[in-house]
């Protein structure tokens, strides 16, 4: 099982600034991280950190100790607020300013960890805790999850900052394989191209229709996540109409699961890749487990409820989300003319950019309609059908206009946006809008709403909770934000 700490760019910068501020003395910070086990991963989600001031810690070049007053407040609050029972764990972070390159625990660290194990065993029912030590530049770390009678190495420290960064822990598990360089030799001739930066993430592609298939081709060809696992999520089967939009599908695939066809394509192109397929909607428990464990989510869905689910998972489990959509709008009251052929690409980096609720990625009225369908009983559906509204309101699977070149254009733009982030080109706060008739892309700048339940002041950031569609339907309530007065930048 891999043990991974996930955090935001703001937390990582706070750690680096604290190390710089107190060097050459050691520094110390504390956090409360939500512990979640997903498949073969144990995650510690750390969306915030507490830096100790001069009165809260004693520091020297070889030792830092928190004050008794701070310890009493911090540890006491965990028990008083019931956070330990909710899955939260203490994370102790300190620095070794005398180390550069490969950080490692000292003998004093080991003694302190052993003492903390005794304290936790008596006062906190033996709950495990996490220790992290960074070198002078915060480019290397060693981490451990300390339990009552055992200790587990932290394998990776993943940061959602101006790029998706992974620090590999000293002594932690490392990949036993390298990416096949000959496959990417032409791309590696490009200045500043770094194949290693884009090869490590576990990637989840949700939606394998016309748009999702071209995105999957791009991800496979570029080697994004080449050394990580690949998760494919779609509940549909291939139909004849898909053959004009799914480039790797054939007549023989009609009636087959889209996930099966996609997996066959990927393993034909990259036979060493581990591919997991989920033939269920993304809001099901099985799908959410796999999606939340990924390091990148690529959403190519055509449902507002599905987008709300991915938006929730991205914030709650600290996973970057690339959201893509494309469609042809027809005015059926004006001679069946095309009004607009367009698509959008948005990158939601939890803790940095606006979520899909704030950047026009989720239409509230569409979400309302989809929830209303799920809430209706047989009598209500019968009434709407007899009133003539069934076709317009209840049918979810009515065919929608779609064309390959629109999907390809939007998919390529979205993957390019993602590559810029992965290769360290910075975070783009804009949503991209493509107008096929005008052959033009437009950047739309958006802001996080102050009261957004996903990325606002009372956000879902790092809480480790799943999207609960059943409760939304049962409670018949609408959880998405309406217009708020005032807004704040992300």
C-alpha positions in Angstrom: 0.0 0.0 0.0 1.3 3.4 -1.0 1.2 6.1 1.8 0.8 9.6 0.3 0.4 13.1 1.9 -1.5 15.5 -0.3 -1.5 19.2 0.2 -2.1 22.6 -1.5 0.5 24.9 -3.0 -0.3 27.5 -0.3 0.6 25.0 2.4 3.9 24.0 0.7 4.8 27.6 0.3 4.1 28.2 4.0 6.5 25.4 4.9 9.2 26.7 2.7 8.8 30.3 4.0 9.0 29.1 7.6 12.2 27.1 6.9 13.7 30.2 5.2 12.6 32.5 8.1 14.2 30.5 10.9 17.3 29.0 9.2 19.8 28.1 10.3 17.6 27.0 13.2 15.1 24.2 12.8 11.5 25.1 12.3 8.3 23.3 13.3 4.8 23.4 12.0 1.7 21.3 12.9 -1.3 20.2 10.9 -4.4 18.0 11.1 -4.8 15.7 8.1 -7.7 13.6 7.2 -6.7 9.9 6.8 -8.5 8.0 4.1 -7.8 4.5 2.7 -8.7 4.1 -1.0 -7.8 0.8 -2.7 -4.0 0.4 -2.5 -3.4 4.0 -1.2 -3.4 5.5 2.3 -4.0 9.2 1.9 -3.4 12.0 4.4 -5.2 15.1 3.1 -3.6 18.3 4.5 -5.2 21.5 3.3 -3.8 23.8 6.0 -0.9 24.2 8.4 -0.1 26.0 11.6 3.2 27.8 11.9 4.5 28.4 15.4 5.7 31.8 16.4 8.5 32.7 18.8 6.4 32.2 21.9 5.1 28.8 20.8 8.3 27.0 20.1 11.9 26.8 21.2 14.4 26.5 18.4 18.1 25.7 18.0 20.3 24.5 15.0 19.6 20.9 16.0 16.4 20.8 17.9 12.9 22.4 17.9 10.3 21.8 20.6 6.8 23.2 20.8 5.8 25.0 24.0 3.7 23.1 26.6 0.9 25.8 26.1 0.7 25.1 22.4 0.8 21.4 22.8 -2.0 21.5 25.4 -4.2 23.6 23.1 -3.5 21.7 19.9 -3.7 18.2 21.2 -6.6 19.0 23.4 -8.6 20.5 20.6 -8.4 17.2 18.6 -10.0 15.3 21.4 -12.5 18.0 22.4 -13.8 18.5 18.9 -13.9 14.7 18.2 -11.6 15.1 15.2 -9.6 11.9 15.9 -12.8 9.8 15.6 -13.6 11.6 12.3 -10.3 10.3 10.8 -8.1 13.3 11.5 -4.5 12.8 12.5 -1.7 15.0 13.8 1.0 15.9 11.4 4.3 17.2 12.9 6.5 19.0 10.4 10.1 20.2 11.0 13.2 21.0 9.1 16.8 20.0 9.0 18.6 23.1 7.7 21.9 21.3 7.9 20.7 18.8 5.3 20.5 19.4 1.5 19.5 16.8 -0.9 18.2 13.8 1.0 16.4 14.6 4.3 16.4 12.0 7.0 15.3 11.6 10.6 17.9 12.2 13.3 18.5 10.1 16.4 16.7 12.9 18.4 13.7 12.6 16.0 13.5 8.9 16.7 13.5 9.4 20.4 10.8 12.1 20.2 8.7 9.9 18.0 9.0 7.1 20.5 7.9 9.4 23.3 5.0 10.7 21.2 3.9 7.1 20.6 3.7 6.6 24.4 1.7 9.8 24.8 -0.7 9.0 22.0 -1.1 5.4 23.4 -2.3 6.7 26.7 -4.1 9.9 25.9 -5.4 9.3 22.4 -6.3 5.6 22.3 -3.3 4.7 20.3 -4.2 6.8 17.2 -1.4 6.9 14.6 0.3 10.2 13.7 2.5 11.5 11.0 6.0 13.0 11.1 7.6 14.8 8.2 11.1 16.3 8.0 12.3 18.5 5.1 15.8 19.5 4.0 17.0 23.1 3.8 15.3 23.7 0.4 12.1 21.7 1.1 12.9 19.6 -2.0 13.5 16.4 -0.1 11.7 14.8 2.8 11.4 11.8 5.0 8.1 10.8 6.5 6.6 8.2 8.7 3.2 7.1 10.0 3.8 6.1 13.6 1.4 3.6 15.0 1.2 1.9 18.4 3.5 -1.0 17.5 4.6 -0.2 14.0 5.8 2.5 11.6 5.1 3.0 7.9 7.2 5.1 5.5 5.5 8.0 3.7 6.1 7.3 0.0 5.2 10.6 -1.5 4.4 14.2 -0.7 2.1 15.6 -3.5 1.6 19.3 -3.9 -1.2 21.0 -5.9 0.7 24.3 -6.5 1.7 26.2 -9.6 2.4 22.7 -11.0 1.5 19.2 -9.8 4.6 18.2 -7.8 5.6 15.0 -6.2 8.4 14.6 -3.7 9.5 11.0 -3.2 10.1 10.2 0.5 13.5 9.0 1.6 13.2 5.2 2.0 9.7 5.2 0.5 8.5 3.0 -2.3 9.7 3.9 -5.7 8.5 2.8 -9.1 10.4 -0.3 -10.3 10.2 0.8 -14.0 11.2 3.7 -16.2 9.2 5.1 -19.1 10.3 3.8 -22.5 12.3 6.8 -23.7 12.3 5.8 -27.3 8.5 6.3 -27.4 8.8 10.0 -26.4 12.2 10.8 -27.9 10.8 13.4 -30.4 8.9 15.3 -27.6 12.0 15.2 -25.4 13.8 17.2 -28.0 11.6 20.2 -27.1 13.3 22.6 -24.7 11.9 22.4 -21.1 10.0 19.2 -21.9 10.3 17.0 -18.9 8.8 13.5 -19.4 9.3 12.5 -15.8 7.0 15.3 -14.6 4.1 14.0 -16.6 4.7 10.3 -16.3 4.1 9.6 -12.6 0.4 10.5 -11.8 -2.4 8.0 -11.5 -5.0 9.3 -14.0 -8.8 8.8 -14.0 -10.6 9.5 -17.3 -14.4 9.8 -16.6 -16.6 9.6 -19.7 -15.4 7.7 -22.8 -17.6 9.0 -25.5 -16.6 11.2 -28.4 -14.7 13.8 -26.2 -13.3 11.3 -23.7 -11.9 9.0 -26.4 -9.9 11.8 -28.1 -8.6 12.9 -24.6 -7.7 9.3 -23.9 -5.7 9.1 -27.1 -3.9 12.3 -26.3 -3.1 11.1 -22.7 -1.8 7.8 -24.0 0.3 9.3 -26.9 1.9 12.0 -24.7 2.6 9.5 -21.9 0.7 11.4 -19.2 0.6 9.0 -16.2 2.7 6.5 -18.2 4.1 5.1 -15.0 0.9 5.4 -12.9 -2.3 3.5 -13.0 -5.1 4.4 -15.4 -8.8 4.4 -14.3 -11.5 4.4 -17.0 -15.1 5.2 -16.0 -18.2 4.9 -18.2 -21.4 2.9 -17.9 -22.4 2.9 -21.6 -21.8 0.6 -24.5 -20.6 1.4 -28.0 -23.4 2.2 -30.5 -23.2 2.6 -34.3 -23.3 6.4 -33.9 -20.2 6.3 -31.8 -18.0 5.0 -34.6 -17.8 8.4 -36.2 -16.5 9.9 -33.0 -14.5 7.2 -31.1 -11.4 6.9 -33.3 -10.2 3.5 -31.9 -13.6 1.8 -32.1 -14.7 -0.5 -34.9 -17.9 -2.2 -36.2 -17.0 -5.3 -34.2 -17.2 -3.2 -31.0 -20.9 -2.3 -31.3 -22.6 -3.5 -28.1 -19.3 -3.8 -26.2 -18.6 -1.8 -23.1 -16.8 1.5 -23.8 -14.4 0.8 -21.0 -13.5 -2.6 -22.5 -12.8 -1.0 -25.9 -10.8 1.8 -24.4 -8.7 -0.6 -22.2 -7.9 -2.7 -25.3 -6.7 0.4 -27.1 -4.5 1.6 -24.2 -3.0 -1.8 -23.6 -2.3 -2.2 -27.3 -0.4 1.1 -27.3 1.2 0.7 -23.9 1.0 -2.9 -22.8 2.8 -2.2 -19.5 0.1 0.1 -18.2 -2.2 -1.1 -15.4 -5.8 -0.2 -16.4 -8.8 -0.4 -14.1 -12.3 -0.1 -15.6 -15.5 0.9 -13.8 -18.7 0.2 -15.8 -20.9 2.3 -13.5 -21.8 6.0 -13.1 -19.2 8.2 -11.5 -21.4 8.9 -8.5 -21.5 5.2 -7.4 -19.3 4.2 -4.4 -17.0 1.9 -6.5 -16.3 4.6 -9.0 -15.8 7.4 -6.4 -13.2 5.2 -4.6 -11.1 4.8 -7.7 -11.5 8.4 -8.9 -10.6 9.9 -5.6 -7.4 7.8 -5.4 -6.2 9.3 -8.7 -3.7 12.1 -8.9 -5.5 13.7 -11.9 -9.2 13.6 -12.9 -10.1 14.2 -16.6 -13.8 14.8 -16.7 -15.5 14.3 -20.1 -19.1 14.0 -18.9 -22.4 15.4 -20.3 -24.3 15.5 -17.0 -24.5 18.3 -14.5 -24.9 15.8 -11.7 -21.8 14.0 -12.9 -19.9 17.3 -13.0 -21.0 18.2 -9.5 -19.7 14.8 -8.4 -16.3 15.2 -9.9 -16.1 18.8 -8.6 -16.9 17.5 -5.1 -14.3 14.7 -5.3 -11.6 17.1 -6.6 -12.0 19.5 -3.7 -12.6 16.9 -1.0 -9.6 14.7 -1.9 -7.3 17.4 -3.3 -7.1 16.2 -6.9 -6.7 18.5 -9.9 -9.7 18.3 -12.3 -9.7 19.0 -16.0 -13.3 19.5 -17.0 -14.2 19.4 -20.7 -17.4 19.8 -22.6 -18.5 20.2 -26.2 -21.8 20.4 -28.1 -23.8 21.7 -31.0 -26.8 23.9 -30.1 -29.7 23.9 -32.6 -32.6 26.4 -32.7 -35.5 24.2 -33.6 -37.9 27.2 -33.7 -35.9 29.0 -36.4 -35.7 26.6 -39.3 -33.5 24.0 -37.6 -30.5 26.2 -37.8 -27.2 25.7 -35.8 -26.9 28.5 -33.2 -23.5 27.5 -31.9 -20.9 24.8 -32.0 -18.7 25.2 -29.1 -16.7 23.7 -26.2 -15.1 24.5 -22.9 -12.1 23.5 -21.0 -11.5 24.3 -17.3 -8.8 23.4 -14.9 -9.8 23.3 -11.2 -6.8 23.2 -8.9 -8.2 22.9 -5.3 -6.8 25.7 -3.2 -5.8 27.7 -6.2 -8.4 28.2 -8.9 -12.3 28.5 -8.9 -14.2 25.3 -8.9 -16.8 24.3 -11.5 -19.6 26.0 -9.6 -17.7 29.3 -9.8 -16.3 29.2 -13.3 -19.5 28.4 -15.1 -18.7 24.7 -15.4 -22.0 23.6 -13.8 -25.4 25.0 -14.9 -27.7 25.3 -11.9 -30.8 25.0 -13.9 -29.5 21.8 -15.5 -28.5 20.4 -12.2 -32.0 21.2 -10.9 -33.6 19.4 -13.8 -31.5 16.3 -13.4 -32.2 16.1 -9.7 -35.9 16.6 -10.4 -35.9 13.5 -12.7 -34.3 11.4 -10.0 -36.8 12.6 -7.4 -40.0 11.8 -9.4 -42.0 8.8 -8.6 -44.1 6.8 -11.1 -47.2 8.9 -10.6 -45.4 12.2 -11.3 -43.7 10.8 -14.4 -47.1 9.5 -15.7 -48.6 12.9 -15.1 -45.9 14.7 -17.0 -46.1 12.1 -19.9 -49.9 12.7 -20.2 -49.3 16.4 -20.1 -46.9 16.2 -23.0 -43.7 17.1 -21.1 -42.1 13.7 -21.0 -39.9 14.2 -24.1 -38.6 17.6 -23.0 -38.1 16.9 -19.3 -37.7 13.3 -18.5 -35.7 11.7 -21.3 -32.0 11.8 -20.3 -30.6 9.7 -23.1 -32.0 11.6 -26.1 -29.3 11.8 -28.8 -27.5 15.2 -28.9 -25.7 16.7 -31.9 -22.0 15.9 -31.9 -19.1 15.9 -34.3 -15.6 14.6 -34.2 -13.6 17.7 -35.2 -15.3 19.8 -32.4 -14.4 17.1 -29.9 -10.9 16.9 -31.2 -10.4 20.7 -31.0 -11.7 21.0 -27.5 -9.9 17.8 -26.3 -6.6 19.0 -27.7 -7.0 22.5 -26.1 -7.8 20.9 -22.7 -4.9 18.5 -22.7 -2.6 21.5 -23.7 -3.9 23.4 -20.7 -3.2 20.4 -18.5 0.3 20.0 -20.0 1.2 23.6 -19.2 0.3 22.9 -15.6 2.2 19.6 -15.4 5.3 21.0 -17.0 5.5 23.9 -14.6 4.1 26.6 -16.9 1.9 27.9 -14.2 -1.8 27.8 -13.3 -4.3 29.4 -15.7 -7.2 30.9 -13.9 -9.2 31.3 -17.1 -11.8 29.0 -18.6 -11.3 28.3 -22.3 -14.3 28.7 -24.6 -14.0 27.5 -28.3 -16.4 28.8 -31.0 -16.1 26.5 -34.0 -18.0 28.8 -36.3 -15.6 31.7 -35.5 -12.6 29.4 -35.3 -11.6 31.2 -32.1 -10.7 30.5 -28.5 -11.7 33.0 -25.8 -10.4 33.1 -22.3 -12.9 33.8 -19.6 -11.6 35.0 -16.2 -13.6 33.8 -13.2 -13.4 34.1 -9.4 -14.2 31.9 -6.5 -17.4 32.9 -4.7 -16.9 33.7 -1.1 -19.8 31.5 0.1 -19.2 28.7 -2.4 -19.8 25.3 -0.6 -17.0 23.7 -2.6 -14.1 26.3 -2.8 -15.3 29.2 -0.7 -14.6 30.1 2.9 -16.4 27.0 4.3 -15.1 24.8 1.6 -14.8 21.0 1.1 -11.0 21.3 0.8 -9.4 18.1 2.0 -12.3 16.8 4.1 -12.1 13.4 2.4 -15.9 13.0 2.1 -17.7 11.4 -0.9 -20.4 12.9 -3.1 -23.8 11.7 -1.6 -26.3 11.8 -4.4 -28.8 9.7 -2.6 -29.1 12.2 0.2 -29.5 15.1 -2.2 -32.4 13.2 -3.8 -33.9 12.1 -0.5 -33.7 15.5 1.1 -35.0 17.2 -2.0 -32.8 20.2 -1.4 -30.6 22.1 -3.8 -27.0 22.5 -2.4 -25.4 24.6 -5.1 -24.9 28.4 -4.5 -27.0 31.1 -5.9 -25.6 34.6 -6.7 -23.8 36.1 -3.7 -23.0 39.7 -3.1 -19.2 40.2 -3.4 -16.6 37.7 -4.3 -13.0 36.9 -3.6 -10.2 36.0 -5.9 -9.0 32.4 -5.7 
